[in-house]
């Protein structure tokens, strides 16, 4: 496994926490807490895009 693949695994792991919390709150029909779900998810999505631009996306 190269550094790019390891980076994508770390990015997926980082995105999984806020995504699971968002799904859990959706199942319970609660409004997502911005501080604990929306902001971390947005930041991780931004970092994933920036990492993909820098290292190359897996499908390219």
Secondary structure, 3 states (H helix, E strand, C coil): CCHHHHHHHHHHHHHHHHHHHHHHHHHCCCCCCHHHHHHHHHHHHHHHHHHHHHHCCCCC
